[in-house]
């Protein structure tokens, strides 16, 4: 299933991720890995998940953290959560 995500939502997600990881937006690409390239730990991953839930008014199962390793994965998970709600 291919999900589309609008540019405004992508920008919001990237801003949340960068704020939590304390990175400049230009440091994070669609495919840069949070853990391996940006030293994110599991606590930061949960913080990202919680911030996204609050921002978009959705529930995201913690099992989705395994897919949320880069922005592309986060976009997919959030889009699916929004479409499911």
PyMOL commands that set and color helices and strands:
alter all, ss='L'
color gray80, all
select helices_A, chain A and resi 7-21+25-27+34-38+42-56+62-66+71-84
alter helices_A, ss='H'
color red, helices_A
deselect
rebuild
show_as cartoon
